[in-house]
Amino acid sequence: MYEKGNKVIVKITNITPYGAFCRAGKADGLIHISEVSDYFVKDIKDFFDIGDEIEVEVLDFDLVRKHIKLSYKNCHPELLKTYDNEIQEIKAAFKNLNKNQNKTENIKNISKTNENE
């Protein structure tokens, strides 16, 4: 019936602050707010209206309860964050602090030391 990774068309039946409920055939589904976008979603109603028919990806299907966990963002690459997997080298420095030394001033000195290297 519904298998993980399949793309299906669903109809939005209700919207709550934490997700959108939908209907796919004879099964009920939920698109949790975390599956709408990788970016911050202030209001899920900015993405869906009741009655919308949208394409989603099946994350999980409970055969007994006939309930589907769905992802909207997996069908819409523009909603996924991309990460640069390249490791970047940074320079770091440690310096002992004296009890009477101003910590803020010491941080400025460390920064200047790193810039001169």
MMTF fields as JSON, N, C-alpha, C and O atoms, coordinates in Angstrom:
{
  "mmtfVersion": "1.0.0",
  "mmtfProducer": "UNKNOWN",
  "numBonds": 467,
  "numAtoms": 468,
  "numGroups": 117,
  "numChains": 1,
  "numModels": 1,
  "chainsPerModel": [1],
  "groupsPerChain": [117],
  "chainIdList": ["A"],
  "bondAtomList": [4, 2, 8, 6, 12, 10, 16, 14, 20, 18, 24, 22, 28, 26, 32, 30, 36, 34, 40, 38, 44, 42, 48, 46, 52, 50, 56, 54, 60, 58, 64, 62, 68, 66, 72, 70, 76, 74, 80, 78, 84, 82, 88, 86, 92, 90, 96, 94, 100, 98, 104, 102, 108, 106, 112, 110, 116, 114, 120, 118, 124, 122, 128, 126, 132, 130, 136, 134, 140, 138, 144, 142, 148, 146, 152, 150, 156, 154, 160, 158, 164, 162, 168, 166, 172, 170, 176, 174, 180, 178, 184, 182, 188, 186, 192, 190, 196, 194, 200, 198, 204, 202, 208, 206, 212, 210, 216, 214, 220, 218, 224, 222, 228, 226, 232, 230, 236, 234, 240, 238, 244, 242, 248, 246, 252, 250, 256, 254, 260, 258, 264, 262, 268, 266, 272, 270, 276, 274, 280, 278, 284, 282, 288, 286, 292, 290, 296, 294, 300, 298, 304, 302, 308, 306, 312, 310, 316, 314, 320, 318, 324, 322, 328, 326, 332, 330, 336, 334, 340, 338, 344, 342, 348, 346, 352, 350, 356, 354, 360, 358, 364, 362, 368, 366, 372, 370, 376, 374, 380, 378, 384, 382, 388, 386, 392, 390, 396, 394, 400, 398, 404, 402, 408, 406, 412, 410, 416, 414, 420, 418, 424, 422, 428, 426, 432, 430, 436, 434, 440, 438, 444, 442, 448, 446, 452, 450, 456, 454, 460, 458, 464, 462],
  "bondOrderList": [1, 1, 1, 1, 1, 1, 1, 1, 1, 1, 1, 1, 1, 1, 1, 1, 1, 1, 1, 1, 1, 1, 1, 1, 1, 1, 1, 1, 1, 1, 1, 1, 1, 1, 1, 1, 1, 1, 1, 1, 1, 1, 1, 1, 1, 1, 1, 1, 1, 1, 1, 1, 1, 1, 1, 1, 1, 1, 1, 1, 1, 1, 1, 1, 1, 1, 1, 1, 1, 1, 1, 1, 1, 1, 1, 1, 1, 1, 1, 1, 1, 1, 1, 1, 1, 1, 1, 1, 1, 1, 1, 1, 1, 1, 1, 1, 1, 1, 1, 1, 1, 1, 1, 1, 1, 1, 1, 1, 1, 1, 1, 1, 1, 1, 1, 1],
  "groupList": [{"groupName": "MET", "atomNameList": ["N", "CA", "C", "O"], "elementList": ["N", "C", "C", "O"], "formalChargeList": [0, 0, 0, 0], "bondAtomList": [1, 0, 2, 1, 3, 2], "bondOrderList": [1, 1, 2], "singleLetterCode": "M", "chemCompType": "L-PEPTIDE LINKING"}, {"groupName": "TYR", "atomNameList": ["N", "CA", "C", "O"], "elementList": ["N", "C", "C", "O"], "formalChargeList": [0, 0, 0, 0], "bondAtomList": [1, 0, 2, 1, 3, 2], "bondOrderList": [1, 1, 2], "singleLetterCode": "Y", "chemCompType": "L-PEPTIDE LINKING"}, {"groupName": "GLU", "atomNameList": ["N", "CA", "C", "O"], "elementList": ["N", "C", "C", "O"], "formalChargeList": [0, 0, 0, 0], "bondAtomList": [1, 0, 2, 1, 3, 2], "bondOrderList": [1, 1, 2], "singleLetterCode": "E", "chemCompType": "L-PEPTIDE LINKING"}, {"groupName": "LYS", "atomNameList": ["N", "CA", "C", "O"], "elementList": ["N", "C", "C", "O"], "formalChargeList": [0, 0, 0, 0], "bondAtomList": [1, 0, 2, 1, 3, 2], "bondOrderList": [1, 1, 2], "singleLetterCode": "K", "chemCompType": "L-PEPTIDE LINKING"}, {"groupName": "GLY", "atomNameList": ["N", "CA", "C", "O"], "elementList": ["N", "C", "C", "O"], "formalChargeList": [0, 0, 0, 0], "bondAtomList": [1, 0, 2, 1, 3, 2], "bondOrderList": [1, 1, 2], "singleLetterCode": "G", "chemCompType": "PEPTIDE LINKING"}, {"groupName": "ASN", "atomNameList": ["N", "CA", "C", "O"], "elementList": ["N", "C", "C", "O"], "formalChargeList": [0, 0, 0, 0], "bondAtomList": [1, 0, 2, 1, 3, 2], "bondOrderList": [1, 1, 2], "singleLetterCode": "N", "chemCompType": "L-PEPTIDE LINKING"}, {"groupName": "VAL", "atomNameList": ["N", "CA", "C", "O"], "elementList": ["N", "C", "C", "O"], "formalChargeList": [0, 0, 0, 0], "bondAtomList": [1, 0, 2, 1, 3, 2], "bondOrderList": [1, 1, 2], "singleLetterCode": "V", "chemCompType": "L-PEPTIDE LINKING"}, {"groupName": "ILE", "atomNameList": ["N", "CA", "C", "O"], "elementList": ["N", "C", "C", "O"], "formalChargeList": [0, 0, 0, 0], "bondAtomList": [1, 0, 2, 1, 3, 2], "bondOrderList": [1, 1, 2], "singleLetterCode": "I", "chemCompType": "L-PEPTIDE LINKING"}, {"groupName": "THR", "atomNameList": ["N", "CA", "C", "O"], "elementList": ["N", "C", "C", "O"], "formalChargeList": [0, 0, 0, 0], "bondAtomList": [1, 0, 2, 1, 3, 2], "bondOrderList": [1, 1, 2], "singleLetterCode": "T", "chemCompType": "L-PEPTIDE LINKING"}, {"groupName": "PRO", "atomNameList": ["N", "CA", "C", "O"], "elementList": ["N", "C", "C", "O"], "formalChargeList": [0, 0, 0, 0], "bondAtomList": [1, 0, 2, 1, 3, 2], "bondOrderList": [1, 1, 2], "singleLetterCode": "P", "chemCompType": "L-PEPTIDE LINKING"}, {"groupName": "ALA", "atomNameList": ["N", "CA", "C", "O"], "elementList": ["N", "C", "C", "O"], "formalChargeList": [0, 0, 0, 0], "bondAtomList": [1, 0, 2, 1, 3, 2], "bondOrderList": [1, 1, 2], "singleLetterCode": "A", "chemCompType": "L-PEPTIDE LINKING"}, {"groupName": "PHE", "atomNameList": ["N", "CA", "C", "O"], "elementList": ["N", "C", "C", "O"], "formalChargeList": [0, 0, 0, 0], "bondAtomList": [1, 0, 2, 1, 3, 2], "bondOrderList": [1, 1, 2], "singleLetterCode": "F", "chemCompType": "L-PEPTIDE LINKING"}, {"groupName": "CYS", "atomNameList": ["N", "CA", "C", "O"], "elementList": ["N", "C", "C", "O"], "formalChargeList": [0, 0, 0, 0], "bondAtomList": [1, 0, 2, 1, 3, 2], "bondOrderList": [1, 1, 2], "singleLetterCode": "C", "chemCompType": "L-PEPTIDE LINKING"}, {"groupName": "ARG", "atomNameList": ["N", "CA", "C", "O"], "elementList": ["N", "C", "C", "O"], "formalChargeList": [0, 0, 0, 0], "bondAtomList": [1, 0, 2, 1, 3, 2], "bondOrderList": [1, 1, 2], "singleLetterCode": "R", "chemCompType": "L-PEPTIDE LINKING"}, {"groupName": "ASP", "atomNameList": ["N", "CA", "C", "O"], "elementList": ["N", "C", "C", "O"], "formalChargeList": [0, 0, 0, 0], "bondAtomList": [1, 0, 2, 1, 3, 2], "bondOrderList": [1, 1, 2], "singleLetterCode": "D", "chemCompType": "L-PEPTIDE LINKING"}, {"groupName": "LEU", "atomNameList": ["N", "CA", "C", "O"], "elementList": ["N", "C", "C", "O"], "formalChargeList": [0, 0, 0, 0], "bondAtomList": [1, 0, 2, 1, 3, 2], "bondOrderList": [1, 1, 2], "singleLetterCode": "L", "chemCompType": "L-PEPTIDE LINKING"}, {"groupName": "HIS", "atomNameList": ["N", "CA", "C", "O"], "elementList": ["N", "C", "C", "O"], "formalChargeList": [0, 0, 0, 0], "bondAtomList": [1, 0, 2, 1, 3, 2], "bondOrderList": [1, 1, 2], "singleLetterCode": "H", "chemCompType": "L-PEPTIDE LINKING"}, {"groupName": "SER", "atomNameList": ["N", "CA", "C", "O"], "elementList": ["N", "C", "C", "O"], "formalChargeList": [0, 0, 0, 0], "bondAtomList": [1, 0, 2, 1, 3, 2], "bondOrderList": [1, 1, 2], "singleLetterCode": "S", "chemCompType": "L-PEPTIDE LINKING"}, {"groupName": "GLN", "atomNameList": ["N", "CA", "C", "O"], "elementList": ["N", "C", "C", "O"], "formalChargeList": [0, 0, 0, 0], "bondAtomList": [1, 0, 2, 1, 3, 2], "bondOrderList": [1, 1, 2], "singleLetterCode": "Q", "chemCompType": "L-PEPTIDE LINKING"}],
  "groupTypeList": [0, 1, 2, 3, 4, 5, 3, 6, 7, 6, 3, 7, 8, 5, 7, 8, 9, 1, 4, 10, 11, 12, 13, 10, 4, 3, 10, 14, 4, 15, 7, 16, 7, 17, 2, 6, 17, 14, 1, 11, 6, 3, 14, 7, 3, 14, 11, 11, 14, 7, 4, 14, 2, 7, 2, 6, 2, 6, 15, 14, 11, 14, 15, 6, 13, 3, 16, 7, 3, 15, 17, 1, 3, 5, 12, 16, 9, 2, 15, 15, 3, 8, 1, 14, 5, 2, 7, 18, 2, 7, 3, 10, 10, 11, 3, 5, 15, 5, 3, 5, 18, 5, 3, 8, 2, 5, 7, 3, 5, 7, 17, 3, 8, 5, 2, 5, 2],
  "groupIdList": [1, 2, 3, 4, 5, 6, 7, 8, 9, 10, 11, 12, 13, 14, 15, 16, 17, 18, 19, 20, 21, 22, 23, 24, 25, 26, 27, 28, 29, 30, 31, 32, 33, 34, 35, 36, 37, 38, 39, 40, 41, 42, 43, 44, 45, 46, 47, 48, 49, 50, 51, 52, 53, 54, 55, 56, 57, 58, 59, 60, 61, 62, 63, 64, 65, 66, 67, 68, 69, 70, 71, 72, 73, 74, 75, 76, 77, 78, 79, 80, 81, 82, 83, 84, 85, 86, 87, 88, 89, 90, 91, 92, 93, 94, 95, 96, 97, 98, 99, 100, 101, 102, 103, 104, 105, 106, 107, 108, 109, 110, 111, 112, 113, 114, 115, 116, 117],
  "secStructList": [7, 7, 7, 6, 6, 7, 3, 3, 3, 3, 3, 3, 3, 3, 3, 3, 6, 6, 3, 3, 3, 3, 3, 3, 6, 6, 3, 3, 3, 3, 3, 3, 4, 4, 4, 6, 7, 1, 1, 7, 7, 1, 7, 4, 4, 4, 6, 7, 7, 6, 6, 7, 3, 3, 3, 3, 3, 3, 3, 3, 3, 3, 6, 6, 6, 6, 3, 3, 3, 3, 3, 1, 4, 4, 4, 7, 4, 4, 4, 1, 7, 7, 7, 7, 7, 7, 7, 7, 7, 7, 7, 7, 7, 7, 7, 7, 7, 7, 6, 6, 1, 7, 2, 2, 2, 2, 2, 2, 2, 2, 2, 2, 2, 2, 2, 2, 7],
  "xCoordList": [0.84, 0.0, 0.884, 1.209, 1.282, 2.171, 3.517, 3.601, 4.563, 5.897, 6.784, 6.635, 7.712, 8.648, 9.357, 9.854, 9.392, 10.057, 9.145, 9.513, 7.939, 6.995, 6.489, 6.357, 6.211, 5.604, 4.112, 3.718, 3.284, 1.832, 1.211, 1.797, 0.025, -0.747, -1.753, -2.479, -1.79, -2.716, -3.515, -3.136, -4.628, -5.472, -5.436, -5.693, -5.116, -5.054, -6.471, -7.355, -6.684, -8.01, -8.096, -9.182, -6.951, -6.95, -5.531, -4.553, -5.437, -4.135, -4.1, -5.015, -3.027, -2.827, -1.475, -0.712, -1.165, 0.145, 1.33, 2.435, 1.12, 2.226, 2.263, 3.193, 1.278, 1.308, 0.028, -0.935, 0.049, -1.113, -1.607, -0.84, -2.89, -3.497, -3.999, -4.452, -3.911, -4.319, -4.903, -4.839, -5.463, -6.11, -5.463, -5.316, -5.078, -4.528, -5.293, -5.017, -6.235, -7.063, -7.868, -8.654, -7.674, -8.403, -7.569, -7.983, -6.404, -5.509, -5.42, -5.509, -5.242, -5.022, -3.53, -2.794, -3.09, -1.675, -1.43, -2.333, -0.186, 0.239, 1.568, 2.507, 1.625, 2.885, 3.262, 2.711, 4.2, 4.632, 5.333, 5.945, 5.251, 5.841, 7.336, 7.86, 8.02, 9.451, 9.696, 10.829, 8.649, 8.765, 8.241, 8.084, 7.972, 7.531, 8.743, 8.777, 9.734, 10.924, 12.061, 11.83, 13.301, 14.462, 14.642, 15.322, 14.036, 14.12, 13.005, 12.06, 13.113, 12.124, 10.744, 10.598, 9.746, 8.361, 7.596, 7.283, 7.296, 6.564, 5.102, 4.531, 4.504, 3.091, 2.92, 3.191, 2.476, 2.313, 1.279, 1.283, 0.4, -0.612, 0.006, -0.662, 1.271, 1.975, 2.287, 2.605, 2.194, 2.506, 1.265, 1.222, 0.251, -0.912, -2.219, -2.285, -3.251, -4.632, -5.435, -5.083, -6.499, -7.373, -7.928, -8.387, -7.878, -8.344, -7.228, -7.443, -6.041, -4.906, -4.577, -4.625, -4.244, -3.731, -2.256, -1.879, -1.424, 0.022, 0.727, 0.18, 1.948, 2.765, 3.65, 4.278, 3.688, 4.497, 5.209, 4.886, 6.179, 6.888, 6.482, 6.368, 6.267, 5.91, 7.162, 8.162, 7.097, 8.188, 7.945, 8.881, 6.672, 6.315, 4.825, 4.053, 4.422, 3.012, 2.661, 3.291, 1.639, 1.135, -0.07, -1.149, 0.128, -0.91, -2.144, -3.269, -1.94, -3.055, -3.932, -5.153, -3.305, -4.058, -4.37, -5.15, -3.76, -3.887, -3.516, -4.258, -2.34, -1.842, -0.494, 0.36, -0.307, 0.922, 1.666, 1.067, 2.976, 3.842, 4.409, 4.953, 4.278, 4.618, 5.624, 5.754, 6.332, 7.282, 6.973, 6.899, 6.794, 6.589, 7.933, 8.108, 8.887, 10.173, 10.974, 11.762, 10.791, 11.535, 11.121, 11.856, 9.967, 9.509, 9.816, 9.561, 10.353, 10.62, 12.04, 12.244, 13.026, 14.439, 14.763, 15.714, 13.997, 14.265, 14.018, 14.449, 13.339, 13.058, 14.088, 14.015, 15.046, 16.084, 17.341, 17.737, 17.963, 19.235, 20.33, 20.324, 21.263, 22.425, 23.631, 23.744, 24.511, 25.683, 26.936, 27.008, 27.922, 29.217, 29.981, 30.312, 30.257, 30.89, 32.401, 33.06, 32.951, 34.389, 34.768, 34.158, 35.77, 36.246, 37.177, 38.099, 36.935, 37.755, 38.689, 38.289, 39.945, 40.931, 40.874, 40.848, 40.854, 40.867, 42.039, 42.503, 42.502, 43.589, 42.98, 42.054, 43.503, 43.023, 44.228, 45.325, 44.01, 45.109, 44.618, 43.46, 45.521, 45.235, 46.316, 47.488, 45.912, 46.864, 46.463, 45.279, 47.437, 47.151, 46.713, 47.258, 45.731, 45.244, 45.794, 45.807, 46.24, 46.621, 45.365, 44.388, 45.358, 44.167, 43.701, 42.496, 44.606, 44.25, 44.068, 43.818, 44.187, 44.104, 42.642, 41.803, 42.354, 41.012, 40.772, 41.493, 39.776, 39.522, 39.162, 39.597, 38.38, 38.001, 39.223, 39.375, 40.083, 41.3, 42.19, 42.819, 42.239, 43.063, 42.556, 43.357, 41.242, 40.667, 41.082, 41.4, 41.083, 41.53, 42.985, 43.35, 43.819, 45.236, 45.416, 46.257, 44.638, 44.718, 44.335, 44.994, 43.267, 42.842, 43.947, 44.205, 44.608, 45.698, 46.854, 47.484, 47.136, 48.209, 47.909, 48.801, 46.672, 46.287, 46.369, 46.749, 46.019, 46.056, 47.485, 47.722, 48.445, 49.846, 50.518, 51.588, 49.934, 50.56, 50.414, 50.881],
  "yCoordList": [-1.189, 0.0, 1.251, 1.761, 1.758, 2.916, 2.436, 1.813, 2.727, 2.312, 3.524, 4.543, 3.392, 4.468, 4.904, 4.078, 6.221, 6.776, 7.039, 7.778, 6.436, 6.681, 8.115, 8.718, 8.647, 9.974, 9.766, 8.957, 10.511, 10.401, 11.798, 12.758, 11.887, 13.129, 13.021, 12.032, 14.042, 14.066, 15.363, 16.339, 15.342, 16.534, 17.003, 16.222, 18.278, 18.848, 18.94, 19.527, 18.347, 18.349, 19.236, 19.683, 19.495, 20.34, 20.857, 20.194, 22.042, 22.633, 23.031, 23.684, 22.626, 22.981, 23.68, 23.696, 24.253, 24.902, 23.941, 24.384, 22.644, 21.687, 20.857, 20.072, 21.009, 20.23, 20.323, 20.983, 19.634, 19.609, 18.167, 17.26, 17.972, 16.662, 16.543, 17.518, 15.327, 15.146, 13.755, 12.88, 13.591, 12.336, 11.832, 12.575, 10.561, 9.901, 8.598, 7.614, 8.589, 7.392, 7.128, 7.973, 5.943, 5.577, 5.772, 5.372, 6.38, 6.572, 8.051, 8.929, 8.298, 9.658, 9.872, 8.942, 11.101, 11.392, 12.687, 13.503, 12.858, 14.084, 14.529, 13.743, 15.794, 16.428, 17.278, 18.361, 16.79, 17.546, 18.814, 18.824, 19.879, 21.166, 21.034, 21.789, 20.091, 19.888, 19.252, 19.246, 18.717, 18.105, 19.017, 18.587, 20.278, 21.248, 21.896, 22.045, 22.28, 22.947, 22.791, 22.641, 22.827, 22.84, 24.216, 24.358, 25.214, 26.578, 26.795, 26.009, 27.857, 28.149, 28.373, 29.164, 27.683, 27.841, 28.506, 27.869, 29.786, 30.531, 30.099, 29.866, 29.995, 29.636, 28.671, 29.017, 27.476, 26.45, 26.857, 26.343, 27.78, 28.255, 29.075, 29.36, 29.453, 30.123, 29.139, 29.551, 27.842, 26.813, 26.124, 25.778, 25.923, 25.134, 25.827, 26.639, 25.481, 25.836, 24.542, 23.582, 24.506, 23.336, 23.15, 24.102, 21.918, 21.6, 21.498, 20.972, 21.995, 21.891, 20.428, 19.594, 20.128, 18.81, 18.975, 19.741, 18.246, 18.425, 17.075, 16.038, 17.114, 15.906, 15.842, 16.83, 14.675, 14.46, 13.108, 12.279, 12.916, 11.634, 10.882, 11.472, 9.589, 8.739, 8.472, 7.964, 8.818, 8.528, 7.221, 6.471, 6.951, 5.742, 5.499, 6.437, 4.225, 3.882, 2.854, 1.8, 3.171, 2.263, 1.54, 2.116, 0.274, -0.508, -0.705, -0.686, -0.892, -1.136, 0.109, 0.032, 1.244, 2.492, 3.199, 4.151, 2.731, 3.374, 4.849, 5.735, 5.073, 6.431, 6.567, 5.687, 7.688, 7.906, 9.113, 10.158, 8.963, 10.101, 10.59, 9.809, 11.888, 12.436, 13.572, 14.239, 13.776, 14.882, 15.695, 15.154, 16.99, 17.91, 18.365, 18.466, 18.643, 19.206, 18.243, 18.689, 16.935, 15.974, 15.986, 15.489, 16.54, 16.66, 18.033, 18.284, 18.911, 20.289, 20.669, 21.19, 20.414, 20.64, 22.064, 22.271, 23.036, 24.423, 24.656, 25.673, 23.737, 23.855, 23.128, 23.165, 22.468, 21.741, 22.589, 23.24, 22.578, 23.278, 22.43, 21.204, 23.1, 22.393, 22.821, 23.978, 21.895, 22.158, 21.918, 20.97, 22.788, 22.602, 21.607, 21.899, 20.444, 19.379, 19.527, 18.677, 20.591, 20.794, 21.271, 22.194, 20.639, 21.027, 22.215, 22.192, 23.242, 24.44, 24.495, 24.209, 24.869, 24.983, 26.391, 27.378, 26.469, 27.773, 27.816, 26.786, 29.021, 29.187, 29.548, 30.355, 28.951, 29.256, 29.519, 29.018, 30.3, 30.627, 30.587, 30.885, 30.212, 30.228, 31.056, 31.007, 31.79, 32.623, 32.61, 32.713, 32.485, 32.497, 33.892, 34.896, 33.939, 35.21, 35.422, 34.501, 36.626, 36.99, 37.385, 37.794, 37.276, 37.595, 39.031, 39.282, 39.962, 41.373, 41.822, 42.999, 40.917, 41.273, 41.38, 40.572, 42.372, 42.561, 41.49, 41.438, 40.654, 39.549, 40.052, 39.473, 41.112, 41.659, 42.164, 41.914, 42.864, 43.394, 42.246, 42.331, 41.182, 40.036, 39.386, 38.953, 39.316, 38.751, 39.583, 39.032, 40.911, 41.782, 41.503, 41.47, 41.301, 41.005, 39.674, 39.556, 38.688, 37.385, 37.543, 36.984, 38.305, 38.532, 39.19, 38.798, 40.193, 40.879, 39.921, 39.974, 39.052, 38.077, 37.146, 36.844, 36.692, 35.794, 36.485, 35.862, 37.758, 38.498, 38.666, 38.711, 38.76, 38.961, 37.678, 37.742, 36.539, 35.261, 34.999, 33.973],
  "zCoordList": [0.0, 0.0, 0.0, -1.073, 1.168, 1.25, 1.766, 2.825, 1.016, 1.427, 1.619, 0.943, 2.556, 2.854, 1.571, 0.805, 1.356, 0.181, -0.995, -1.908, -0.993, -2.086, -2.06, -0.995, -3.222, -3.35, -3.597, -4.436, -2.852, -2.992, -2.997, -2.496, -3.57, -3.55, -2.407, -2.301, -1.558, -0.421, -0.448, -1.095, 0.273, 0.4, 1.848, 2.764, 2.055, 3.406, 3.966, 3.343, 5.162, 5.782, 7.016, 7.384, 7.661, 8.853, 9.079, 8.733, 9.66, 9.95, 11.42, 11.923, 12.1, 13.506, 13.62, 12.654, 14.773, 14.922, 14.759, 14.446, 14.963, 14.892, 13.612, 13.423, 12.731, 11.499, 10.7, 11.09, 9.56, 8.672, 8.558, 8.235, 8.827, 8.669, 7.244, 6.644, 6.71, 5.326, 5.111, 5.975, 3.941, 3.567, 2.285, 1.314, 2.296, 1.109, 0.927, 1.612, 0.023, -0.154, 1.097, 1.526, 1.693, 2.912, 4.167, 5.255, 4.028, 5.175, 5.538, 4.68, 6.835, 7.323, 7.505, 7.835, 7.287, 7.426, 8.162, 8.347, 8.58, 9.243, 8.651, 8.526, 8.292, 7.923, 9.127, 9.323, 9.933, 11.107, 10.641, 9.573, 11.424, 11.043, 10.728, 9.909, 11.363, 11.098, 9.734, 9.251, 9.107, 7.783, 6.674, 5.532, 7.017, 6.013, 5.357, 4.136, 6.15, 5.642, 6.641, 7.841, 6.132, 7.026, 7.653, 8.669, 7.051, 7.566, 8.587, 8.654, 9.378, 10.417, 9.799, 8.868, 10.316, 9.865, 10.997, 12.003, 10.828, 11.854, 11.879, 12.945, 10.693, 10.593, 9.428, 8.278, 9.731, 8.704, 7.65, 6.531, 8.021, 7.07, 5.937, 4.942, 6.082, 4.987, 3.858, 2.742, 4.149, 3.161, 2.606, 1.425, 3.455, 3.057, 3.418, 4.341, 2.664, 2.986, 3.014, 2.328, 3.792, 3.806, 2.399, 1.767, 1.923, 0.577, -0.458, -1.55, -0.125, -1.059, -1.325, -0.421, -2.569, -2.926, -3.24, -4.126, -2.501, -2.61, -2.713, -2.337, -3.23, -3.295, -2.05, -1.67, -1.428, -0.23, -0.335, -1.186, 0.549, 0.603, 1.862, 2.936, 1.726, 2.862, 3.698, 3.189, 4.98, 5.909, 6.646, 6.925, 6.96, 7.699, 7.524, 7.32, 7.605, 7.486, 8.545, 8.636, 9.357, 10.384, 9.792, 9.66, 9.44, 8.774, 9.654, 9.155, 10.957, 11.88, 12.009, 11.875, 12.266, 12.458, 11.143, 11.114, 10.058, 8.743, 8.84, 8.415, 9.415, 9.611, 8.917, 9.021, 8.201, 7.445, 8.004, 8.257, 8.196, 8.52, 7.197, 6.416, 6.95, 5.638, 5.721, 6.748, 4.615, 4.509, 3.261, 2.157, 3.444, 2.321, 1.77, 0.555, 2.666, 2.247, 1.374, 0.539, 1.549, 0.741, -0.724, -1.577, -1.025, -2.413, -2.99, -4.168, -2.18, -2.601, -2.187, -1.09, -3.054, -2.705, -2.262, -1.508, -2.713, -2.317, -0.824, -0.281, -0.163, 1.268, 2.135, 3.363, 1.483, 2.208, 2.306, 1.339, 3.469, 3.636, 3.01, 3.114, 2.362, 1.839, 2.653, 3.058, 2.882, 3.699, 2.876, 2.094, 3.06, 2.431, 3.292, 4.441, 2.743, 3.524, 3.645, 4.243, 3.087, 3.165, 4.563, 5.103, 5.133, 6.461, 6.306, 5.49, 7.084, 7.007, 8.208, 9.336, 7.948, 9.014, 9.593, 8.858, 10.918, 11.579, 12.548, 13.035, 12.813, 13.779, 15.126, 15.204, 16.169, 17.516, 18.406, 18.157, 19.43, 20.338, 21.774, 22.063, 22.665, 24.092, 24.776, 24.403, 25.749, 26.474, 27.942, 28.263, 28.832, 30.265, 30.692, 30.233, 31.569, 32.094, 33.501, 34.318, 33.77, 35.134, 35.879, 35.252, 37.193, 37.978, 37.765, 37.737, 37.616, 37.484, 36.028, 35.77, 35.111, 33.697, 33.256, 33.656, 32.44, 31.901, 30.825, 29.829, 31.027, 30.096, 28.707, 27.712, 28.622, 27.32, 26.577, 25.381, 27.269, 26.645, 26.177, 25.123, 26.96, 26.595, 25.304, 24.476, 25.13, 23.906, 22.702, 21.648, 22.848, 21.756, 21.416, 20.24, 22.427, 22.196, 21.475, 20.584, 21.853, 21.184, 19.721, 18.844, 19.447, 18.069, 17.268, 16.13, 17.849, 17.151, 16.899, 15.842, 17.853, 17.693, 16.524, 15.731, 16.408, 15.318, 13.964, 12.973, 13.913, 12.654, 12.166, 10.958, 13.087, 12.714, 12.24, 11.635, 12.49, 12.107, 10.629, 10.135]
}
